[in-house]
Amino acid sequence: MDASYARAIAWPPGSDLKPDASVGEQIYARHCAVCHGPDGRGNGPAAPALHPRPRDFTSGAFKLSSTPSGQPPTIEDLRQVILHGMPGSSMPAWDDVLTSADVDAVAEYVRSFGPHREWGVAPTIKRAPLADTSPAHGSELYQSLGCPACHGPEGRGDGSSAKELKDNWKQPDPPRDLTAPWTFRGGAGDDALVARIANGMSGTPMPGYNEVAEPGDIAAVVSFIHSIARTPPWQPGGSFDGPGQSSDPIKRGEYLVRAEMCELCHTPVDDNGIYLADTHYLAGGMRIGAGAHGVFFSRNLTPDDATGLGTWSIDQIATAIRTGQTPERRLNFWGMPWMVFHAFTTDDALAIASYLKTLHPVHNRIPLPLHYGTIETVARKAPYPWPALTPQRLTYAAGNFGEEQPGATRRELPQNVLVWTQLVVLLAGVVAAACARGGSLARSTIGAATTLVLLGVALVVERYPALSVVPAEVIAAGFAANIPEPRLDGRPPHEAALLRRGHYLYRVASCAFCHNGDGSGGSKISWSAMGTTWARNLTADPTGLRDWSDKAILRAIVSGVGHDSAALHWQAMIWDHASNFSIEDQRALLAYLRGLPPVSNSIPPAQPPSARDCAVYSFWVRDGNMTPGCE
């Protein structure tokens, strides 16, 4: 893998630091390197799933700077970003974690990565008190300065050039929705907006206008931006109108795919848990072990005709997402958790399918599932809890197990031959037993029929729960049975809408898959690359989130920072994906979590990697295993 794309770090972060490391280096290694990389190039191991990608400090270009574009930022610029974060991204606020001296130390360390050896000096912002700074004049200037080309005629970030915009590192850099000031990375105050418009944003397509617009004109544009601001959905009169509600199915689908757990299984990872998204984004090939159910391989979701979804219709893809029913067969939900995704609305499922059809095609032929023979499968499933036949754990192997070269020999062929041979031998045994049995023809016939019935039952058990005759609604309802409904009685409309959206996200974002339907947590994960950890208790109990601040909860969800400020591994808590949730959806999920009834369930602290951990990423589906390691 190209080190400029992503680079591994020690886990826990900073555990490989030398004793004489400076304070700034220590803070950076523990809190920053997982995103920005050990060498500051924006190439941390969690970076591939983050949108936008973390800043490359070696270029010296900083978005939020009070200095003109191309000039080094001031120390106060970096301090403000570190203290307050960048809303709508994975960059959290550290003001309640780091001391003032810590902030200065890490800011100096960050500056050392870049070409500038001195801090910049912010120019004095000129004011024009007699100028026309009305929103009406600002609207005229907004048009004449060419803003609609990127931000759209109504400021919704949907201009004619919006989809083509990229930053200096060739990453997509969509323009901001100006009607949602809560998404402004550097804040929505007058001074912040004047600085953004006047100075531009280094490394991005946003230019500075200080040489083509008078200070009064810039102030007027700021007034216009304030005038088109929407009411956020968490305030009276507000409503949801973000990317998750976009009328453009491709835009909505892209948003949902990036924020959900699709990439978790459908993009293979290396031995350090880094997604191979530069070459195999959603191309499948991850090997999933599900105990007696067999071995599955995540499907290639790209529109490659030969190995992906190129020949599938949008309706077929949406149906597979919600019901597990593909054109060939019903998927086993222990291989593809469609019982979770059944909660998607039809429109959202169709949006996801529409986006998948736009991906770059990747040739990666995925093997068919591998199964044990009938006898072994039935015997191994017998002790599993019914009706879900829950295995003890699921495993997810690093690497791509797909076949990238056309014409490769099918890997599953030898095992399939053995399985079918065993079935033929069983049938032959039934026939031989019937023919060799003494007594009347009637008794022989009854004996043979009984044996065939038992064999039929065994074949059903072998296939269960991947049987099309079982309604998808029944399976999904069973999985969601203990997910609490939000209490809406007496709630004003905006709060009720927020809770309903949060409940929906809790279901489709797979929170219940790891944290249990009631949010009590406890599921164990062990892997040599990250150690052993357990899903947190999310309920309003002292053993859960009762004593966490809203800021701390959101910081854990979208930035991977635990209550004790320790880093959460992105392959354990999928914060790298959750960071792509809009702020509207983040607030909705937070509101729902705050309303979860308290459940007492003390969760052990995460354990660093040790020789006891599993060589292959292992997720315990059955709760109650609190022993670190692979036991």
C-alpha positions as CSV (number, residue, x, y, z in Angstrom):
1,M,0.0,0.0,0.0
2,D,1.2,3.5,-0.9
3,A,2.3,5.1,2.4
4,S,0.8,8.4,1.2
5,Y,-2.6,6.8,1.2
6,A,-2.6,5.3,4.6
7,R,0.0,4.2,7.1
8,A,-0.2,1.9,10.2
9,I,0.5,3.1,13.7
10,A,1.2,1.3,17.0
11,W,-1.9,0.4,19.0
12,P,-2.7,1.8,21.5
13,P,-1.6,5.1,19.8
14,G,1.7,6.4,21.3
15,S,2.7,3.1,22.8
16,D,5.8,3.0,20.7
17,L,7.0,6.5,21.7
18,K,10.6,7.0,22.9
19,P,11.0,8.1,26.6
20,D,12.4,11.5,25.5
21,A,9.5,12.3,23.2
22,S,8.3,15.9,23.5
23,V,4.9,16.8,25.0
24,G,3.7,17.9,21.5
25,E,4.8,14.6,20.0
26,Q,3.2,12.6,22.8
27,I,-0.2,14.4,22.3
28,Y,0.0,14.1,18.6
29,A,0.8,10.4,18.7
30,R,-2.0,9.6,21.1
31,H,-4.8,11.8,19.7
32,C,-3.9,12.9,16.1
33,A,-1.9,10.2,14.3
34,V,-4.8,7.8,13.9
35,C,-6.3,10.3,11.4
36,H,-3.4,12.6,10.3
37,G,-0.8,9.8,10.2
38,P,2.5,9.4,12.0
39,D,4.2,11.8,9.6
40,G,1.4,14.4,9.3
41,R,0.5,13.6,5.7
42,G,-3.2,13.0,6.4
43,N,-2.5,9.3,6.0
44,G,-3.5,7.8,9.3
45,P,-4.9,4.2,9.4
46,A,-8.5,5.5,9.8
47,A,-8.2,8.1,7.0
48,P,-9.6,6.0,4.1
49,A,-13.2,6.1,5.3
50,L,-13.1,9.8,6.4
51,H,-14.8,12.4,4.3
52,P,-13.2,14.9,4.1
53,R,-9.8,13.3,4.4
54,P,-7.7,14.6,7.2
55,R,-5.5,17.6,6.6
56,D,-2.0,17.0,5.2
57,F,0.2,19.1,7.4
58,T,3.3,18.8,5.3
59,S,1.9,21.1,2.7
60,G,1.5,24.0,5.1
61,A,-2.1,24.6,3.8
62,F,-4.7,25.1,6.4
63,K,-8.4,25.6,5.7
64,L,-9.3,27.7,8.7
65,S,-6.7,30.5,8.7
66,S,-7.0,34.2,9.4
67,T,-4.1,34.8,6.9
68,P,-4.5,35.0,3.2
69,S,-4.5,31.8,1.2
70,G,-1.0,30.3,0.7
71,Q,0.4,32.0,3.8
72,P,1.2,30.2,7.1
73,P,-1.6,30.3,9.8
74,T,-1.2,32.1,13.1
75,I,-0.7,30.0,16.2
76,E,-4.1,31.2,17.3
77,D,-5.6,29.7,14.1
78,L,-4.3,26.3,15.0
79,R,-5.3,26.8,18.7
80,Q,-8.9,27.5,17.7
81,V,-9.1,24.4,15.5
82,I,-7.7,22.2,18.2
83,L,-9.9,23.6,20.9
84,H,-13.2,23.7,19.0
85,G,-12.7,21.1,16.2
86,M,-14.3,21.3,12.8
87,P,-18.1,20.6,12.9
88,G,-19.3,18.0,10.4
89,S,-16.0,16.2,10.2
90,S,-14.1,13.7,12.3
91,M,-12.0,16.5,13.9
92,P,-13.3,16.9,17.5
93,A,-13.0,19.7,20.0
94,W,-10.3,19.1,22.6
95,D,-11.1,22.1,24.8
96,D,-12.2,19.9,27.7
97,V,-9.4,17.4,27.3
98,L,-6.2,19.3,26.7
99,T,-4.7,22.0,28.8
100,S,-3.7,25.3,27.3
101,A,0.0,24.3,27.4
102,D,-0.9,21.0,25.7
103,V,-2.6,22.9,22.9
104,D,0.4,25.1,22.4
105,A,2.7,22.1,22.4
106,V,0.8,20.1,19.8
107,A,0.2,23.2,17.6
108,E,4.0,23.7,17.5
109,Y,4.5,20.0,16.7
110,V,2.0,20.2,13.9
111,R,3.7,23.3,12.5
112,S,7.0,21.3,12.4
113,F,5.6,19.1,9.7
114,G,5.1,21.9,7.2
115,P,7.4,24.1,5.1
116,H,6.8,27.2,7.2
117,R,9.2,27.8,10.0
118,E,7.4,30.8,11.4
119,W,3.8,31.6,12.3
120,G,1.8,33.9,10.1
121,V,0.4,37.2,11.1
122,A,-3.3,37.9,10.6
123,P,-4.1,41.1,8.7
124,T,-6.4,43.7,10.2
125,I,-10.0,43.1,8.9
126,K,-11.2,46.3,7.3
127,R,-14.6,47.6,8.1
128,A,-16.9,49.9,6.0
129,P,-19.6,51.1,8.3
130,L,-21.3,53.3,5.7
131,A,-21.5,50.6,3.0
132,D,-24.7,48.8,2.1
133,T,-24.5,45.6,4.0
134,S,-28.1,44.6,3.6
135,P,-29.0,41.0,2.7
136,A,-30.6,42.2,-0.5
137,H,-27.3,43.8,-1.6
138,G,-25.5,40.7,-0.4
139,S,-27.7,38.6,-2.7
140,E,-26.8,40.7,-5.7
141,L,-23.1,40.4,-4.8
142,Y,-23.5,36.6,-4.2
143,Q,-24.6,36.4,-7.9
144,S,-22.1,38.8,-9.4
145,L,-19.1,37.2,-7.6
146,G,-19.9,33.8,-9.1
147,C,-20.8,32.1,-5.8
148,P,-23.8,30.1,-7.3
149,A,-21.4,28.1,-9.6
150,C,-20.3,26.2,-6.5
151,H,-22.8,26.9,-3.8
152,G,-25.9,26.9,-6.0
153,P,-28.5,29.7,-6.6
154,E,-30.1,29.1,-3.2
155,G,-26.8,28.3,-1.3
156,R,-27.5,24.6,-1.0
157,G,-24.1,23.5,-2.2
158,D,-25.6,22.2,-5.5
159,G,-24.0,24.5,-8.0
160,S,-23.2,23.4,-11.6
161,S,-19.5,22.9,-10.6
162,A,-20.1,21.3,-7.2
163,K,-19.6,17.6,-8.3
164,E,-16.3,18.3,-10.0
165,L,-14.6,20.2,-7.2
166,K,-11.5,18.7,-5.7
167,D,-8.9,19.9,-3.2
168,N,-5.1,20.1,-3.8
169,W,-4.8,16.4,-3.0
170,K,-7.3,15.4,-5.7
171,Q,-9.9,14.5,-3.1
172,P,-13.6,15.5,-3.6
173,D,-14.3,18.7,-1.8
174,P,-18.0,19.6,-2.1
175,P,-19.0,23.2,-1.4
176,R,-20.8,23.9,1.9
177,D,-24.6,24.1,2.2
178,L,-24.8,27.8,3.2
179,T,-28.3,27.3,4.6
180,A,-27.0,25.1,7.4
181,P,-24.6,27.3,9.4
182,W,-24.1,24.5,12.0
183,T,-22.0,22.8,9.4
184,F,-19.5,25.7,8.9
185,R,-16.2,24.3,9.9
186,G,-14.8,27.5,11.4
187,G,-18.0,28.8,12.9
188,A,-20.9,30.9,11.7
189,G,-20.0,34.2,13.4
190,D,-19.5,37.4,11.4
191,D,-15.7,37.5,11.8
192,A,-15.3,33.8,10.9
193,L,-17.3,34.2,7.7
194,V,-15.6,37.4,6.7
195,A,-12.2,35.7,7.1
196,R,-13.3,32.7,5.0
197,I,-14.6,34.9,2.2
198,A,-11.8,37.4,2.3
199,N,-8.9,35.0,2.7
200,G,-10.2,31.9,1.1
201,M,-9.4,28.4,2.3
202,S,-6.0,27.1,1.5
203,G,-5.8,23.8,-0.3
204,T,-9.5,24.0,-1.4
205,P,-11.4,25.4,-4.4
206,M,-12.6,28.2,-2.2
207,P,-10.7,31.4,-3.3
208,G,-10.1,34.6,-1.4
209,Y,-12.1,37.7,-2.5
210,N,-10.2,40.4,-0.6
211,E,-8.7,41.7,-3.9
212,V,-11.9,41.7,-5.9
213,A,-14.5,42.8,-3.3
214,E,-14.6,45.7,-0.9
215,P,-14.9,45.0,2.9
216,G,-18.4,46.3,2.8
217,D,-19.3,44.0,-0.1
218,I,-18.0,41.0,1.9
219,A,-20.0,42.1,4.9
220,A,-23.1,42.2,2.7
221,V,-22.5,38.7,1.5
222,V,-22.2,37.6,5.1
223,S,-25.6,39.3,5.8
224,F,-27.1,37.4,2.9
225,I,-25.7,34.1,4.2
226,H,-27.3,34.8,7.6
227,S,-30.6,35.5,5.9
228,I,-30.9,32.2,4.2
229,A,-30.0,30.1,7.2
230,R,-32.5,27.3,8.0
231,T,-33.8,26.4,11.5
232,P,-32.0,23.3,12.6
233,P,-34.2,20.3,13.4
234,W,-33.4,20.3,17.1
235,Q,-35.0,23.7,17.5
236,P,-38.7,24.6,17.4
237,G,-39.9,25.0,13.8
238,G,-36.9,23.1,12.4
239,S,-37.0,20.1,10.1
240,F,-34.6,17.6,8.6
241,D,-33.4,18.7,5.2
242,G,-29.8,17.4,5.0
243,P,-28.2,14.9,2.7
244,G,-30.2,12.0,4.2
245,Q,-33.3,13.7,2.8
246,S,-31.9,14.7,-0.6
247,S,-34.3,14.2,-3.5
248,D,-31.3,13.1,-5.6
249,P,-31.2,9.4,-5.0
250,I,-27.5,9.1,-5.9
251,K,-26.5,11.9,-3.5
252,R,-28.6,10.4,-0.7
253,G,-27.3,6.9,-1.4
254,E,-23.7,8.1,-1.3
255,Y,-24.3,9.7,2.0
256,L,-25.9,6.6,3.5
257,V,-23.2,4.2,2.2
258,R,-20.4,6.4,3.6
259,A,-22.1,6.7,7.0
260,E,-23.3,3.1,7.3
261,M,-21.3,-0.1,7.7
262,C,-21.2,-1.2,4.1
263,E,-17.5,-0.6,3.8
264,L,-16.8,-2.5,7.0
265,C,-17.4,-5.8,5.2
266,H,-17.4,-5.0,1.5
267,T,-14.0,-3.2,1.3
268,P,-11.2,-5.6,2.3
269,V,-8.6,-4.6,4.9
270,D,-5.0,-5.3,5.4
271,D,-3.4,-6.9,8.5
272,N,-3.6,-3.5,10.3
273,G,-7.3,-3.0,9.6
274,I,-6.7,-0.3,7.0
275,Y,-9.3,-0.4,4.2
276,L,-8.0,-1.1,0.7
277,A,-10.3,1.6,-0.6
278,D,-7.8,3.0,-3.1
279,T,-8.1,-0.2,-5.2
280,H,-11.0,-2.2,-3.9
281,Y,-13.6,0.2,-2.6
282,L,-16.8,-1.9,-2.0
283,A,-15.3,-4.6,-4.3
284,G,-16.0,-7.3,-1.7
285,G,-13.8,-10.3,-1.0
286,M,-13.7,-10.3,2.8
287,R,-13.9,-13.8,4.2
288,I,-16.5,-14.2,6.9
289,G,-16.6,-17.3,9.2
290,A,-20.0,-18.0,10.7
291,G,-19.4,-21.3,12.6
292,A,-21.8,-24.1,11.5
293,H,-23.4,-21.8,8.9
294,G,-20.2,-21.9,6.8
295,V,-17.8,-19.5,5.3
296,F,-19.1,-16.5,3.3
297,F,-17.4,-13.9,1.2
298,S,-18.7,-10.3,1.0
299,R,-20.1,-9.5,-2.4
300,N,-18.6,-7.2,-5.0
301,L,-20.9,-4.2,-4.9
302,T,-19.3,-2.4,-7.8
303,P,-21.1,-2.4,-11.2
304,D,-18.7,-4.8,-12.9
305,D,-20.7,-6.9,-15.3
306,A,-18.8,-10.1,-14.8
307,T,-18.1,-10.1,-11.0
308,G,-20.2,-7.4,-9.5
309,L,-23.7,-5.9,-9.7
310,G,-23.4,-4.7,-13.2
311,T,-26.3,-6.9,-14.5
312,W,-28.5,-6.3,-11.4
313,S,-31.3,-3.8,-11.6
314,I,-31.6,-1.1,-8.9
315,D,-34.8,-2.8,-7.6
316,Q,-32.9,-6.1,-7.3
317,I,-30.1,-4.5,-5.3
318,A,-32.6,-2.7,-3.0
319,T,-34.5,-6.0,-2.5
320,A,-31.3,-7.8,-1.5
321,I,-30.4,-5.1,1.0
322,R,-33.8,-5.2,2.7
323,T,-34.7,-8.9,2.5
324,G,-31.5,-10.8,1.6
325,Q,-33.2,-12.1,-1.5
326,T,-30.8,-12.1,-4.5
327,P,-31.6,-13.2,-8.0
328,E,-29.9,-16.5,-7.1
329,R,-30.8,-17.3,-3.5
330,R,-31.7,-16.0,0.0
331,L,-28.6,-14.8,1.8
332,N,-27.8,-16.2,5.3
333,F,-28.1,-13.2,7.6
334,W,-25.0,-14.3,9.6
335,G,-23.1,-13.7,6.4
336,M,-24.9,-10.5,5.3
337,P,-26.9,-8.9,8.2
338,W,-29.9,-7.9,6.0
339,M,-32.2,-8.4,9.0
340,V,-30.6,-5.1,10.2
341,F,-31.0,-3.3,6.9
342,H,-34.6,-4.4,6.5
343,A,-35.3,-1.3,8.6
344,F,-34.3,0.9,5.7
345,T,-37.2,2.6,4.0
346,T,-37.7,1.5,0.4
347,D,-36.6,5.0,-0.8
348,D,-33.3,4.8,1.1
349,A,-32.6,1.2,-0.1
350,L,-33.3,2.4,-3.7
351,A,-31.0,5.4,-3.1
352,I,-28.2,3.1,-1.9
353,A,-28.7,0.9,-4.9
354,S,-28.6,3.9,-7.3
355,Y,-25.3,5.1,-5.8
356,L,-23.7,1.6,-6.1
357,K,-24.5,1.6,-9.8
358,T,-22.3,4.7,-10.2
359,L,-19.2,3.2,-8.6
360,H,-16.0,2.5,-10.5
361,P,-16.3,-1.1,-11.7
362,V,-13.7,-3.4,-10.1
363,H,-13.2,-7.0,-11.4
364,N,-13.1,-9.1,-8.3
365,R,-14.9,-12.5,-8.6
366,I,-16.3,-13.5,-5.2
367,P,-16.3,-17.2,-4.4
368,L,-19.6,-18.9,-3.5
369,P,-20.2,-19.7,0.2
370,L,-18.4,-22.7,1.6
371,H,-20.4,-25.2,3.7
372,Y,-19.8,-28.3,5.7
373,G,-21.5,-31.5,4.6
374,T,-25.1,-32.1,5.7
375,I,-24.2,-34.4,8.6
376,E,-21.5,-32.0,10.0
377,T,-23.7,-28.9,9.5
378,V,-26.7,-30.4,11.3
379,A,-24.5,-31.7,14.2
380,R,-22.8,-28.4,14.6
381,K,-26.0,-26.4,14.5
382,A,-27.8,-28.6,17.0
383,P,-26.5,-26.8,20.1
384,Y,-27.0,-23.3,18.7
385,P,-29.7,-21.2,20.2
386,W,-33.0,-21.2,18.2
387,P,-34.7,-19.7,16.3
388,A,-31.8,-17.6,15.0
389,L,-29.2,-20.4,15.3
390,T,-26.8,-17.9,16.7
391,P,-23.1,-18.9,16.3
392,Q,-20.7,-18.1,19.2
393,R,-18.7,-15.7,17.1
394,L,-18.2,-14.4,13.6
395,T,-14.7,-14.0,12.1
396,Y,-13.6,-11.5,9.5
397,A,-10.3,-12.2,7.8
398,A,-7.9,-9.6,6.5
399,G,-7.1,-9.6,2.8
400,N,-9.0,-10.0,-0.5
401,F,-10.3,-13.5,-1.1
402,G,-11.8,-12.6,-4.4
403,E,-10.3,-13.6,-7.7
404,E,-9.1,-10.5,-9.6
405,Q,-7.8,-12.2,-12.8
406,P,-10.4,-13.4,-15.3
407,G,-10.5,-17.1,-15.9
408,A,-9.2,-18.1,-12.4
409,T,-10.1,-21.6,-11.2
410,R,-13.1,-21.6,-8.8
411,R,-11.7,-22.0,-5.3
412,E,-14.9,-23.5,-3.9
413,L,-15.1,-26.3,-6.4
414,P,-13.2,-29.0,-4.4
415,Q,-15.2,-28.6,-1.3
416,N,-18.5,-28.4,-3.2
417,V,-17.6,-31.7,-4.9
418,L,-17.0,-33.3,-1.4
419,V,-20.3,-31.9,0.0
420,W,-22.3,-33.3,-3.0
421,T,-20.5,-36.6,-2.8
422,Q,-21.5,-37.0,0.8
423,L,-25.1,-36.2,-0.1
424,V,-25.0,-38.8,-2.9
425,V,-23.6,-41.4,-0.5
426,L,-26.3,-40.7,2.0
427,L,-29.0,-41.1,-0.6
428,A,-27.4,-44.3,-1.8
429,G,-27.3,-45.6,1.7
430,V,-31.1,-44.9,2.1
431,V,-31.8,-46.9,-1.1
432,A,-29.5,-49.7,-0.1
433,A,-31.1,-49.9,3.4
434,A,-34.5,-50.1,1.9
435,C,-33.6,-52.8,-0.6
436,A,-31.7,-54.9,2.0
437,R,-34.4,-54.6,4.7
438,G,-36.2,-57.9,5.4
439,G,-39.9,-58.2,5.8
440,S,-42.8,-57.0,3.6
441,L,-42.6,-54.5,0.9
442,A,-44.8,-52.1,2.9
443,R,-42.4,-52.1,5.8
444,S,-39.5,-51.5,3.5
445,T,-41.3,-48.6,1.9
446,I,-42.3,-47.0,5.2
447,G,-38.7,-47.4,6.4
448,A,-37.3,-45.8,3.3
449,A,-39.9,-43.0,3.4
450,T,-39.2,-42.3,7.1
451,T,-35.5,-42.1,6.3
452,L,-36.1,-39.8,3.4
453,V,-38.2,-37.5,5.6
454,L,-35.5,-37.3,8.2
455,L,-33.0,-36.6,5.4
456,G,-35.3,-33.8,4.1
457,V,-35.5,-32.3,7.6
458,A,-31.7,-32.4,7.8
459,L,-31.4,-30.6,4.5
460,V,-33.8,-27.9,5.7
461,V,-31.8,-27.5,8.9
462,E,-28.7,-27.3,6.8
463,R,-30.1,-24.4,4.8
464,Y,-31.9,-22.6,7.7
465,P,-32.1,-19.7,8.2
466,A,-31.3,-18.9,4.5
467,L,-34.7,-20.1,3.4
468,S,-36.9,-18.0,1.1
469,V,-40.1,-19.4,2.6
470,V,-39.4,-17.6,5.9
471,P,-40.8,-14.0,5.5
472,A,-38.1,-11.3,5.8
473,E,-40.5,-9.3,8.0
474,V,-40.7,-12.1,10.5
475,I,-36.9,-12.4,10.8
476,A,-36.3,-8.6,11.0
477,A,-39.1,-8.2,13.6
478,G,-37.5,-10.9,15.7
479,F,-34.1,-9.1,15.6
480,A,-35.6,-5.7,16.4
481,A,-38.0,-6.9,19.1
482,N,-36.0,-5.4,22.0
483,I,-35.1,-2.1,20.4
484,P,-37.0,0.5,22.5
485,E,-39.5,2.7,20.8
486,P,-38.9,6.4,21.6
487,R,-41.3,8.0,24.0
488,L,-43.1,10.7,22.0
489,D,-46.0,11.5,24.3
490,G,-46.2,15.3,25.0
491,R,-43.2,16.0,22.8
492,P,-43.3,19.1,20.6
493,P,-43.1,18.2,16.9
494,H,-39.4,19.0,16.4
495,E,-38.4,16.8,19.3
496,A,-40.7,14.0,18.2
497,A,-39.1,14.1,14.7
498,L,-35.6,14.2,16.2
499,L,-36.4,11.0,18.2
500,R,-38.0,9.2,15.3
501,R,-35.0,9.9,13.1
502,G,-32.6,8.8,15.9
503,H,-34.5,5.6,16.4
504,Y,-34.3,4.9,12.6
505,L,-30.6,5.6,12.6
506,Y,-30.0,3.4,15.6
507,R,-31.6,0.5,13.7
508,V,-30.1,1.0,10.2
509,A,-26.7,2.0,11.4
510,S,-26.3,-1.4,13.1
511,C,-26.0,0.0,16.6
512,A,-28.1,-2.9,17.9
513,F,-25.9,-5.5,16.1
514,C,-23.0,-4.7,18.5
515,H,-24.6,-2.9,21.4
516,N,-27.8,-5.1,21.7
517,G,-31.3,-3.8,20.9
518,D,-31.6,-2.3,24.4
519,G,-28.2,-0.7,24.1
520,S,-26.7,-2.6,27.1
521,G,-23.6,-3.6,25.2
522,G,-21.2,-6.4,26.1
523,S,-20.3,-8.0,22.8
524,K,-16.6,-8.9,22.7
525,I,-14.1,-8.2,19.9
526,S,-10.6,-9.6,19.8
527,W,-7.9,-9.2,17.2
528,S,-4.2,-9.2,17.5
529,A,-4.0,-5.8,15.6
530,M,-6.1,-4.0,18.3
531,G,-6.4,-6.2,21.4
532,T,-9.7,-7.0,23.1
533,T,-12.6,-4.6,23.6
534,W,-16.3,-4.8,24.4
535,A,-19.3,-2.8,23.0
536,R,-20.1,0.0,25.4
537,N,-23.3,0.2,27.5
538,L,-25.2,3.1,25.8
539,T,-28.1,3.3,28.2
540,A,-28.8,6.0,30.8
541,D,-27.3,3.9,33.6
542,P,-24.2,4.8,35.7
543,T,-22.5,1.9,34.0
544,G,-23.5,3.4,30.7
545,L,-23.6,7.0,29.4
546,R,-25.5,8.7,32.2
547,D,-22.5,10.7,33.3
548,W,-21.2,11.5,29.9
549,S,-21.7,14.9,28.4
550,D,-23.3,15.3,25.0
551,K,-20.0,16.5,23.6
552,A,-18.2,13.4,25.0
553,I,-20.9,11.0,23.4
554,L,-20.7,12.7,20.0
555,R,-16.9,12.7,20.2
556,A,-16.9,9.0,20.7
557,I,-19.3,8.4,17.9
558,V,-17.7,10.5,15.2
559,S,-14.1,10.9,16.4
560,G,-13.2,7.7,18.2
561,V,-12.3,9.4,21.5
562,G,-13.4,7.5,24.6
563,H,-14.7,9.0,27.9
564,D,-11.2,8.8,29.3
565,S,-9.8,10.5,26.1
566,A,-8.3,7.2,24.9
567,A,-8.5,6.3,21.2
568,L,-11.2,3.8,20.1
569,H,-10.1,1.5,17.3
570,W,-12.0,2.2,14.1
571,Q,-12.5,-1.5,13.5
572,A,-14.2,-1.9,16.9
573,M,-16.3,1.3,17.1
574,I,-16.9,2.3,13.5
575,W,-16.5,6.0,14.2
576,D,-14.6,6.5,10.9
577,H,-17.9,5.8,9.1
578,A,-20.1,7.5,11.7
579,S,-18.1,10.7,11.2
580,N,-19.8,11.0,7.8
581,F,-23.2,11.4,9.4
582,S,-24.6,14.9,9.0
583,I,-24.7,17.0,12.2
584,E,-28.5,16.8,12.0
585,D,-28.3,13.0,12.1
586,Q,-25.7,13.1,14.8
587,R,-28.0,15.1,17.0
588,A,-30.9,12.8,16.3
589,L,-28.9,9.7,17.3
590,L,-27.7,11.5,20.4
591,A,-31.3,12.3,21.3
592,Y,-32.4,8.7,20.9
593,L,-29.5,7.4,23.0
594,R,-30.3,9.8,25.8
595,G,-33.7,8.3,26.0
596,L,-32.6,4.6,26.2
597,P,-34.0,3.1,29.5
598,P,-31.1,2.4,31.9
599,V,-29.7,-1.1,32.0
600,S,-27.0,-2.0,34.5
601,N,-24.1,-3.7,32.7
602,S,-20.5,-2.9,33.6
603,I,-18.2,-3.2,30.6
604,P,-14.5,-4.0,31.1
605,P,-12.0,-1.5,29.8
606,A,-10.4,-2.2,26.4
607,Q,-7.2,-4.3,26.6
608,P,-4.1,-3.7,24.5
609,P,-2.9,-6.4,22.0
610,S,-1.4,-9.5,23.6
611,A,-0.5,-13.0,22.6
612,R,-3.9,-14.1,23.8
613,D,-5.8,-12.2,21.1
614,C,-7.3,-13.8,18.0
615,A,-5.1,-13.9,14.9
616,V,-8.3,-13.2,12.9
617,Y,-10.7,-10.5,13.8
618,S,-13.4,-12.2,15.9
619,F,-16.7,-10.8,17.0
620,W,-18.7,-12.6,19.7
621,V,-22.3,-12.6,18.7
622,R,-23.4,-14.2,22.0
623,D,-22.9,-11.9,25.0
624,G,-21.4,-12.7,28.3
625,N,-17.7,-13.4,27.4
626,M,-15.7,-11.0,29.5
627,T,-12.4,-12.8,29.3
628,P,-9.8,-10.9,27.3
629,G,-8.3,-12.7,24.3
630,C,-9.6,-15.4,22.0
631,E,-10.9,-17.7,24.8
